[in-house]
Amino acid sequence: MASPDDIIDLFDYCRSAGLKKVPRPGDVAAERAYSDVLQNIATEVLEAATRSWMSDPDRGAWFPAAPELLGLCLTVEAQLRSERREQSRGCHHCGEVLEDDGTVREHGTGFRTLIQHRFPTVDGRVLFDAAPIKIGSVRVLCDCEKGRKIHAQQKLYAQAQPEKGQKTSRPAGWRPTLDLRGAWEHYGRPGDVKVFLTGTRARWNERDADPRSPFFSRPSPEELEGPTPSAHNARRIVDGVLSGTIDPADHVRRRLAQRRGA
Protein backbone atom coordinates (compact mmCIF):
# COMPACT_ATOMS: atom_id res chain seq x y z
CA MET A 1 0.00 0.00 0.00
CA ALA A 2 1.09 3.59 -0.61
CA SER A 3 3.26 4.81 2.28
CA PRO A 4 4.13 8.40 3.32
CA ASP A 5 7.45 7.92 1.50
CA ASP A 6 5.52 6.97 -1.66
CA ILE A 7 3.60 10.25 -1.39
CA ILE A 8 6.83 12.24 -1.06
CA ASP A 9 8.22 10.38 -4.09
CA LEU A 10 5.00 11.22 -5.94
CA PHE A 11 5.42 14.94 -5.22
CA ASP A 12 9.09 14.87 -6.26
CA TYR A 13 8.31 12.96 -9.47
CA CYS A 14 5.56 15.35 -10.56
CA ARG A 15 7.61 18.38 -9.59
CA SER A 16 10.51 17.10 -11.73
CA ALA A 17 8.09 16.57 -14.64
CA GLY A 18 7.10 20.25 -14.46
CA LEU A 19 3.52 19.85 -13.22
CA LYS A 20 2.01 23.03 -11.79
CA LYS A 21 0.67 23.38 -8.22
CA VAL A 22 2.71 20.47 -6.81
CA PRO A 23 3.04 20.83 -2.99
CA ARG A 24 6.37 22.32 -1.97
CA PRO A 25 9.12 20.12 -0.47
CA GLY A 26 8.55 19.74 3.26
CA ASP A 27 4.81 20.54 3.08
CA VAL A 28 3.89 18.16 5.92
CA ALA A 29 0.18 19.00 5.80
CA ALA A 30 -0.09 18.11 2.10
CA GLU A 31 1.94 14.93 2.60
CA ARG A 32 -0.37 13.84 5.42
CA ALA A 33 -3.55 14.71 3.54
CA TYR A 34 -2.58 12.78 0.39
CA SER A 35 -1.26 9.90 2.51
CA ASP A 36 -4.57 9.63 4.38
CA VAL A 37 -6.59 9.58 1.13
CA LEU A 38 -4.33 7.15 -0.75
CA GLN A 39 -3.22 4.84 2.06
CA ASN A 40 -5.29 1.88 0.76
CA ILE A 41 -3.99 2.16 -2.80
CA ALA A 42 -1.20 -0.16 -3.94
CA THR A 43 2.05 1.58 -4.88
CA GLU A 44 1.99 0.13 -8.41
CA VAL A 45 -1.57 1.41 -8.91
CA LEU A 46 -0.61 4.88 -7.68
CA GLU A 47 2.33 4.98 -10.09
CA ALA A 48 0.17 3.81 -13.02
CA ALA A 49 -2.52 6.38 -12.19
CA THR A 50 0.06 9.15 -12.00
CA ARG A 51 1.44 8.26 -15.43
CA SER A 52 -2.09 8.15 -16.82
CA TRP A 53 -2.85 11.61 -15.37
CA MET A 54 0.30 13.14 -16.80
CA SER A 55 -0.50 11.69 -20.24
CA ASP A 56 -3.75 13.64 -20.41
CA PRO A 57 -3.13 16.66 -22.68
CA ASP A 58 -5.92 18.70 -21.08
CA ARG A 59 -5.37 18.30 -17.36
CA GLY A 60 -1.99 16.59 -17.14
CA ALA A 61 -0.03 19.83 -16.68
CA TRP A 62 -1.65 20.43 -13.26
CA PHE A 63 -1.09 18.36 -10.15
CA PRO A 64 -4.32 16.52 -9.22
CA ALA A 65 -6.25 17.06 -6.04
CA ALA A 66 -6.23 14.04 -3.70
CA PRO A 67 -9.86 13.01 -4.53
CA GLU A 68 -9.16 13.23 -8.25
CA LEU A 69 -6.09 11.04 -7.92
CA LEU A 70 -8.00 8.57 -5.74
CA GLY A 71 -10.77 8.26 -8.35
CA LEU A 72 -8.24 7.59 -11.10
CA CYS A 73 -6.47 5.03 -8.90
CA LEU A 74 -9.72 3.12 -8.40
CA THR A 75 -10.30 3.08 -12.16
CA VAL A 76 -6.77 1.85 -12.84
CA GLU A 77 -7.10 -0.79 -10.11
CA ALA A 78 -10.27 -2.15 -11.73
CA GLN A 79 -8.55 -2.26 -15.14
CA LEU A 80 -5.53 -4.13 -13.75
CA ARG A 81 -7.81 -6.61 -11.99
CA SER A 82 -9.68 -7.25 -15.24
CA GLU A 83 -6.44 -7.72 -17.19
CA ARG A 84 -5.11 -10.19 -14.67
CA ARG A 85 -8.35 -12.15 -14.84
CA GLU A 86 -8.23 -12.28 -18.65
CA GLN A 87 -4.57 -13.32 -18.65
CA SER A 88 -4.97 -16.04 -16.04
CA ARG A 89 -2.95 -18.90 -17.41
CA GLY A 90 -4.84 -21.99 -16.48
CA CYS A 91 -2.68 -25.13 -16.56
CA HIS A 92 -1.53 -27.85 -18.93
CA HIS A 93 -4.50 -30.02 -17.88
CA CYS A 94 -6.85 -27.49 -19.50
CA GLY A 95 -4.74 -26.65 -22.53
CA GLU A 96 -1.76 -24.50 -21.57
CA VAL A 97 1.13 -24.94 -24.02
CA LEU A 98 4.62 -23.64 -23.24
CA GLU A 99 7.46 -22.75 -25.56
CA ASP A 100 10.90 -24.27 -24.97
CA ASP A 101 11.95 -21.12 -23.10
CA GLY A 102 9.00 -21.41 -20.70
CA THR A 103 6.84 -18.66 -22.19
CA VAL A 104 3.16 -19.36 -22.75
CA ARG A 105 2.21 -20.15 -26.33
CA GLU A 106 -1.42 -21.03 -25.55
CA HIS A 107 -3.25 -20.22 -22.33
CA GLY A 108 -5.25 -22.87 -20.53
CA THR A 109 -9.01 -22.39 -20.87
CA GLY A 110 -9.96 -23.21 -17.27
CA PHE A 111 -12.20 -26.00 -18.58
CA ARG A 112 -11.84 -29.72 -19.24
CA THR A 113 -14.15 -32.09 -21.12
CA LEU A 114 -15.95 -35.01 -19.53
CA ILE A 115 -17.21 -37.70 -21.91
CA GLN A 116 -19.69 -40.40 -20.92
CA HIS A 117 -20.22 -43.64 -22.86
CA ARG A 118 -23.33 -45.71 -22.07
CA PHE A 119 -23.23 -49.38 -23.04
CA PRO A 120 -25.99 -51.93 -23.80
CA THR A 121 -27.16 -54.36 -21.15
CA VAL A 122 -28.29 -57.95 -21.87
CA ASP A 123 -29.78 -60.13 -19.13
CA GLY A 124 -28.40 -57.76 -16.50
CA ARG A 125 -24.86 -57.92 -17.91
CA VAL A 126 -23.26 -54.77 -19.29
CA LEU A 127 -21.58 -55.34 -22.66
CA PHE A 128 -18.55 -53.08 -22.30
CA ASP A 129 -16.92 -54.75 -25.33
CA ALA A 130 -19.80 -53.62 -27.56
CA ALA A 131 -20.03 -50.20 -29.20
CA PRO A 132 -21.54 -47.61 -26.87
CA ILE A 133 -25.23 -46.93 -27.48
CA LYS A 134 -24.95 -43.32 -26.37
CA ILE A 135 -22.08 -40.84 -26.11
CA GLY A 136 -22.35 -37.46 -24.45
CA SER A 137 -19.85 -34.81 -23.46
CA VAL A 138 -19.94 -31.77 -21.21
CA ARG A 139 -17.56 -28.99 -20.31
CA VAL A 140 -16.48 -28.96 -16.66
CA LEU A 141 -14.28 -26.63 -14.67
CA CYS A 142 -10.61 -27.41 -14.22
CA ASP A 143 -9.27 -27.45 -10.65
CA CYS A 144 -6.51 -24.94 -11.51
CA GLU A 145 -6.52 -21.30 -10.44
CA LYS A 146 -8.31 -20.18 -13.59
CA GLY A 147 -11.02 -22.80 -13.14
CA ARG A 148 -11.52 -21.76 -9.51
CA LYS A 149 -11.83 -18.11 -10.55
CA ILE A 150 -14.47 -18.98 -13.16
CA HIS A 151 -16.31 -21.00 -10.51
CA ALA A 152 -16.29 -18.02 -8.12
CA GLN A 153 -17.58 -15.71 -10.86
CA GLN A 154 -20.40 -18.12 -11.66
CA LYS A 155 -21.40 -18.28 -7.98
CA LEU A 156 -21.67 -14.49 -7.93
CA TYR A 157 -23.70 -14.62 -11.16
CA ALA A 158 -26.05 -17.19 -9.64
CA GLN A 159 -26.59 -14.97 -6.57
CA ALA A 160 -27.22 -11.78 -8.57
CA GLN A 161 -30.50 -10.08 -7.75
CA PRO A 162 -32.92 -9.74 -10.71
CA GLU A 163 -33.97 -6.34 -11.91
CA LYS A 164 -37.34 -5.01 -10.87
CA GLY A 165 -40.14 -6.83 -12.67
CA GLN A 166 -37.94 -9.82 -13.64
CA LYS A 167 -37.92 -13.25 -12.01
CA THR A 168 -34.24 -13.84 -12.66
CA SER A 169 -31.18 -11.99 -13.93
CA ARG A 170 -29.86 -15.09 -15.73
CA PRO A 171 -30.46 -15.92 -19.41
CA ALA A 172 -32.95 -18.65 -20.30
CA GLY A 173 -31.37 -22.08 -20.00
CA TRP A 174 -28.38 -20.81 -18.03
CA ARG A 175 -26.82 -23.27 -15.63
CA PRO A 176 -23.53 -23.16 -13.73
CA THR A 177 -20.67 -25.31 -14.96
CA LEU A 178 -19.90 -28.26 -12.71
CA ASP A 179 -16.50 -28.54 -11.07
CA LEU A 180 -14.56 -31.81 -11.29
CA ARG A 181 -15.99 -33.31 -8.13
CA GLY A 182 -19.54 -32.38 -9.02
CA ALA A 183 -19.10 -33.75 -12.54
CA TRP A 184 -17.83 -37.12 -11.32
CA GLU A 185 -20.72 -37.41 -8.86
CA HIS A 186 -23.29 -36.45 -11.49
CA TYR A 187 -22.08 -38.40 -14.52
CA GLY A 188 -19.94 -41.20 -13.09
CA ARG A 189 -22.79 -43.48 -12.10
CA PRO A 190 -21.92 -47.15 -11.58
CA GLY A 191 -23.24 -49.81 -13.92
CA ASP A 192 -23.56 -49.23 -17.63
CA VAL A 193 -21.30 -46.20 -18.19
CA LYS A 194 -17.65 -45.38 -18.63
CA VAL A 195 -16.51 -41.83 -18.01
CA PHE A 196 -13.44 -40.18 -19.52
CA LEU A 197 -11.99 -36.83 -18.50
CA THR A 198 -9.37 -34.82 -20.38
CA GLY A 199 -6.22 -33.94 -18.49
CA THR A 200 -6.42 -37.07 -16.29
CA ARG A 201 -5.59 -40.78 -16.37
CA ALA A 202 -9.24 -41.62 -17.07
CA ARG A 203 -8.92 -41.90 -20.85
CA TRP A 204 -10.11 -44.28 -23.57
CA ASN A 205 -6.52 -44.68 -24.79
CA GLU A 206 -3.97 -44.78 -21.96
CA ARG A 207 -1.47 -42.88 -24.13
CA ASP A 208 -3.69 -39.79 -23.86
CA ALA A 209 -2.99 -39.65 -20.11
CA ASP A 210 0.53 -38.54 -21.06
CA PRO A 211 0.85 -34.71 -21.28
CA ARG A 212 2.85 -35.21 -24.48
CA SER A 213 -0.20 -36.66 -26.24
CA PRO A 214 -1.98 -34.23 -28.61
CA PHE A 215 -5.24 -35.40 -27.00
CA PHE A 216 -4.14 -34.87 -23.39
CA SER A 217 -6.24 -31.73 -22.86
CA ARG A 218 -8.91 -32.43 -25.52
CA PRO A 219 -11.23 -35.36 -26.29
CA SER A 220 -9.79 -38.11 -28.45
CA PRO A 221 -11.53 -39.38 -31.62
CA GLU A 222 -12.45 -42.64 -29.86
CA GLU A 223 -13.98 -40.78 -26.92
CA LEU A 224 -16.11 -38.64 -29.20
CA GLU A 225 -17.17 -41.42 -31.61
CA GLY A 226 -16.38 -44.74 -30.00
CA PRO A 227 -14.06 -47.26 -31.70
CA THR A 228 -15.31 -46.45 -35.21
CA PRO A 229 -13.29 -46.73 -38.45
CA SER A 230 -13.20 -42.94 -38.77
CA ALA A 231 -11.89 -42.57 -35.21
CA HIS A 232 -9.26 -45.21 -35.89
CA ASN A 233 -8.25 -43.38 -39.07
CA ALA A 234 -8.01 -40.05 -37.25
CA ARG A 235 -5.71 -41.63 -34.65
CA ARG A 236 -3.59 -43.20 -37.41
CA ILE A 237 -3.15 -39.84 -39.16
CA VAL A 238 -2.18 -38.02 -35.96
CA ASP A 239 0.32 -40.75 -35.07
CA GLY A 240 1.73 -40.60 -38.61
CA VAL A 241 2.16 -36.82 -38.48
CA LEU A 242 3.88 -37.00 -35.08
CA SER A 243 6.21 -39.77 -36.22
CA GLY A 244 7.02 -37.98 -39.48
CA THR A 245 5.65 -40.71 -41.75
CA ILE A 246 2.77 -38.49 -42.93
CA ASP A 247 3.27 -35.02 -44.39
CA PRO A 248 0.38 -32.83 -43.12
CA ALA A 249 0.40 -30.64 -46.25
CA ASP A 250 0.40 -33.69 -48.55
CA HIS A 251 -2.44 -35.23 -46.54
CA VAL A 252 -4.55 -32.08 -46.93
CA ARG A 253 -3.92 -32.03 -50.69
CA ARG A 254 -5.01 -35.68 -50.97
CA ARG A 255 -8.22 -35.02 -49.03
CA LEU A 256 -9.07 -32.01 -51.21
CA ALA A 257 -8.45 -34.09 -54.35
CA GLN A 258 -10.70 -36.87 -53.01
CA ARG A 259 -13.49 -34.38 -52.34
CA ARG A 260 -13.25 -32.91 -55.82
CA GLY A 261 -13.44 -36.38 -57.34
CA ALA A 262 -16.43 -37.41 -55.23
Legacy VTK file of the C-alpha trace (Angstrom):
# vtk DataFile Version 3.0
C-alpha trace
ASCII
DATASET POLYDATA
POINTS 262 float
0.000 0.000 0.000
1.087 3.594 -0.607
3.264 4.807 2.277
4.134 8.402 3.318
7.448 7.916 1.504
5.518 6.973 -1.657
3.600 10.251 -1.390
6.832 12.241 -1.061
8.217 10.379 -4.094
4.997 11.224 -5.945
5.420 14.938 -5.219
9.092 14.868 -6.260
8.314 12.957 -9.473
5.557 15.352 -10.556
7.612 18.381 -9.591
10.506 17.095 -11.735
8.089 16.575 -14.639
7.101 20.248 -14.464
3.517 19.854 -13.223
2.005 23.025 -11.786
0.666 23.376 -8.223
2.711 20.474 -6.810
3.043 20.826 -2.990
6.371 22.325 -1.966
9.118 20.117 -0.468
8.552 19.743 3.260
4.813 20.538 3.084
3.889 18.163 5.916
0.184 18.998 5.798
-0.086 18.114 2.099
1.942 14.934 2.601
-0.369 13.842 5.417
-3.554 14.710 3.535
-2.584 12.779 0.392
-1.261 9.897 2.508
-4.572 9.626 4.377
-6.590 9.582 1.133
-4.332 7.154 -0.754
-3.216 4.837 2.060
-5.287 1.882 0.760
-3.992 2.162 -2.798
-1.195 -0.164 -3.937
2.047 1.578 -4.880
1.993 0.129 -8.409
-1.569 1.409 -8.911
-0.607 4.882 -7.681
2.329 4.978 -10.090
0.171 3.809 -13.021
-2.525 6.378 -12.194
0.062 9.152 -12.002
1.442 8.257 -15.432
-2.093 8.149 -16.817
-2.852 11.610 -15.374
0.304 13.136 -16.805
-0.496 11.694 -20.241
-3.746 13.638 -20.406
-3.127 16.661 -22.680
-5.923 18.705 -21.075
-5.370 18.298 -17.360
-1.987 16.591 -17.142
-0.029 19.828 -16.684
-1.649 20.431 -13.259
-1.095 18.359 -10.150
-4.322 16.516 -9.225
-6.246 17.057 -6.039
-6.231 14.041 -3.702
-9.861 13.006 -4.526
-9.158 13.229 -8.253
-6.092 11.035 -7.920
-8.004 8.567 -5.741
-10.766 8.264 -8.349
-8.237 7.592 -11.099
-6.465 5.032 -8.898
-9.717 3.124 -8.400
-10.299 3.085 -12.163
-6.765 1.853 -12.842
-7.101 -0.787 -10.107
-10.270 -2.152 -11.733
-8.550 -2.263 -15.144
-5.535 -4.134 -13.754
-7.807 -6.606 -11.986
-9.680 -7.251 -15.243
-6.443 -7.717 -17.192
-5.113 -10.194 -14.669
-8.346 -12.147 -14.838
-8.229 -12.277 -18.647
-4.572 -13.317 -18.645
-4.968 -16.035 -16.036
-2.950 -18.900 -17.414
-4.844 -21.989 -16.483
-2.683 -25.129 -16.559
-1.532 -27.847 -18.931
-4.497 -30.021 -17.881
-6.852 -27.486 -19.502
-4.743 -26.646 -22.533
-1.761 -24.499 -21.574
1.130 -24.944 -24.017
4.616 -23.638 -23.242
7.460 -22.752 -25.555
10.903 -24.270 -24.970
11.946 -21.118 -23.097
9.002 -21.409 -20.704
6.842 -18.658 -22.185
3.155 -19.359 -22.747
2.206 -20.153 -26.334
-1.425 -21.035 -25.548
-3.255 -20.222 -22.330
-5.246 -22.866 -20.532
-9.011 -22.393 -20.870
-9.962 -23.208 -17.271
-12.205 -26.000 -18.582
-11.839 -29.717 -19.244
-14.146 -32.086 -21.122
-15.953 -35.009 -19.534
-17.211 -37.700 -21.913
-19.687 -40.404 -20.919
-20.215 -43.642 -22.858
-23.326 -45.710 -22.074
-23.229 -49.375 -23.041
-25.993 -51.927 -23.803
-27.163 -54.364 -21.150
-28.289 -57.949 -21.875
-29.776 -60.133 -19.127
-28.398 -57.764 -16.500
-24.859 -57.921 -17.905
-23.260 -54.769 -19.286
-21.580 -55.337 -22.659
-18.555 -53.084 -22.296
-16.922 -54.750 -25.326
-19.797 -53.616 -27.564
-20.032 -50.199 -29.204
-21.540 -47.606 -26.866
-25.230 -46.934 -27.483
-24.951 -43.320 -26.366
-22.083 -40.840 -26.107
-22.353 -37.458 -24.453
-19.847 -34.811 -23.459
-19.942 -31.767 -21.214
-17.561 -28.988 -20.314
-16.475 -28.957 -16.663
-14.281 -26.629 -14.670
-10.608 -27.413 -14.221
-9.267 -27.454 -10.649
-6.513 -24.943 -11.509
-6.516 -21.295 -10.441
-8.311 -20.179 -13.587
-11.019 -22.804 -13.138
-11.518 -21.761 -9.511
-11.833 -18.107 -10.553
-14.469 -18.979 -13.157
-16.310 -21.002 -10.509
-16.289 -18.022 -8.116
-17.577 -15.709 -10.856
-20.398 -18.120 -11.657
-21.400 -18.279 -7.984
-21.665 -14.492 -7.935
-23.696 -14.618 -11.160
-26.051 -17.187 -9.637
-26.587 -14.966 -6.567
-27.221 -11.782 -8.571
-30.497 -10.076 -7.751
-32.916 -9.740 -10.708
-33.967 -6.335 -11.910
-37.340 -5.011 -10.875
-40.144 -6.828 -12.673
-37.944 -9.821 -13.639
-37.919 -13.252 -12.011
-34.237 -13.839 -12.662
-31.181 -11.991 -13.931
-29.862 -15.085 -15.731
-30.459 -15.922 -19.408
-32.950 -18.650 -20.295
-31.372 -22.082 -20.002
-28.385 -20.815 -18.031
-26.817 -23.267 -15.630
-23.535 -23.155 -13.734
-20.665 -25.305 -14.959
-19.896 -28.263 -12.714
-16.502 -28.543 -11.068
-14.562 -31.810 -11.293
-15.990 -33.310 -8.126
-19.545 -32.384 -9.023
-19.097 -33.751 -12.545
-17.832 -37.123 -11.318
-20.716 -37.409 -8.859
-23.292 -36.454 -11.488
-22.077 -38.396 -14.522
-19.944 -41.200 -13.087
-22.789 -43.477 -12.104
-21.917 -47.150 -11.581
-23.241 -49.807 -13.917
-23.559 -49.233 -17.627
-21.304 -46.202 -18.192
-17.651 -45.376 -18.629
-16.511 -41.827 -18.009
-13.444 -40.179 -19.520
-11.986 -36.825 -18.500
-9.374 -34.819 -20.381
-6.222 -33.945 -18.487
-6.421 -37.068 -16.293
-5.588 -40.781 -16.367
-9.242 -41.622 -17.067
-8.918 -41.900 -20.848
-10.105 -44.285 -23.574
-6.518 -44.683 -24.790
-3.965 -44.785 -21.963
-1.471 -42.877 -24.132
-3.692 -39.789 -23.861
-2.995 -39.652 -20.115
0.528 -38.541 -21.060
0.854 -34.709 -21.279
2.850 -35.211 -24.484
-0.202 -36.661 -26.239
-1.975 -34.233 -28.610
-5.236 -35.398 -26.999
-4.140 -34.874 -23.392
-6.243 -31.731 -22.861
-8.908 -32.433 -25.516
-11.229 -35.360 -26.285
-9.789 -38.109 -28.450
-11.533 -39.380 -31.617
-12.448 -42.643 -29.859
-13.975 -40.782 -26.925
-16.109 -38.639 -29.202
-17.172 -41.420 -31.607
-16.382 -44.740 -30.004
-14.058 -47.260 -31.700
-15.312 -46.452 -35.207
-13.293 -46.733 -38.446
-13.195 -42.940 -38.769
-11.895 -42.566 -35.206
-9.263 -45.207 -35.891
-8.246 -43.384 -39.072
-8.008 -40.048 -37.250
-5.715 -41.632 -34.652
-3.592 -43.196 -37.414
-3.155 -39.843 -39.159
-2.184 -38.023 -35.957
0.317 -40.748 -35.067
1.730 -40.597 -38.610
2.160 -36.820 -38.485
3.880 -36.998 -35.085
6.214 -39.774 -36.220
7.021 -37.982 -39.479
5.652 -40.706 -41.750
2.765 -38.488 -42.928
3.273 -35.017 -44.392
0.380 -32.833 -43.117
0.398 -30.642 -46.253
0.402 -33.688 -48.547
-2.436 -35.234 -46.541
-4.552 -32.077 -46.929
-3.923 -32.035 -50.687
-5.008 -35.676 -50.969
-8.217 -35.016 -49.027
-9.073 -32.014 -51.213
-8.446 -34.092 -54.345
-10.698 -36.866 -53.015
-13.490 -34.378 -52.343
-13.251 -32.913 -55.825
-13.439 -36.379 -57.342
-16.425 -37.407 -55.229
LINES 1 263
262 0 1 2 3 4 5 6 7 8 9 10 11 12 13 14 15 16 17 18 19 20 21 22 23 24 25 26 27 28 29 30 31 32 33 34 35 36 37 38 39 40 41 42 43 44 45 46 47 48 49 50 51 52 53 54 55 56 57 58 59 60 61 62 63 64 65 66 67 68 69 70 71 72 73 74 75 76 77 78 79 80 81 82 83 84 85 86 87 88 89 90 91 92 93 94 95 96 97 98 99 100 101 102 103 104 105 106 107 108 109 110 111 112 113 114 115 116 117 118 119 120 121 122 123 124 125 126 127 128 129 130 131 132 133 134 135 136 137 138 139 140 141 142 143 144 145 146 147 148 149 150 151 152 153 154 155 156 157 158 159 160 161 162 163 164 165 166 167 168 169 170 171 172 173 174 175 176 177 178 179 180 181 182 183 184 185 186 187 188 189 190 191 192 193 194 195 196 197 198 199 200 201 202 203 204 205 206 207 208 209 210 211 212 213 214 215 216 217 218 219 220 221 222 223 224 225 226 227 228 229 230 231 232 233 234 235 236 237 238 239 240 241 242 243 244 245 246 247 248 249 250 251 252 253 254 255 256 257 258 259 260 261
